């Protein structure tokens, strides 16, 4: 066999091995992974929405905001 043929076979084997690894190990892991925390609690959502409706504690414009930062 020539060097080019050996290199071609080597590359093909690598590609097949990568595909097999993805199919066997990585893809099932990605399918099974879900958010560990789950969904937000209803009480938390209500609290956030309620606080969003409330009035602002601080009212400022660009000049007063810059003064607060410095």
Secondary structure as GFF3:
##gff-version 3
##sequence-region A 1 70
A	DSSP	alpha_helix	3	21	.	.	.	ID=ss1
A	DSSP	pi_helix	22	26	.	.	.	ID=ss2
A	DSSP	alpha_helix	27	32	.	.	.	ID=ss3
A	DSSP	alpha_helix	42	53	.	.	.	ID=ss4
A	DSSP	alpha_helix	62	69	.	.	.	ID=ss5
###
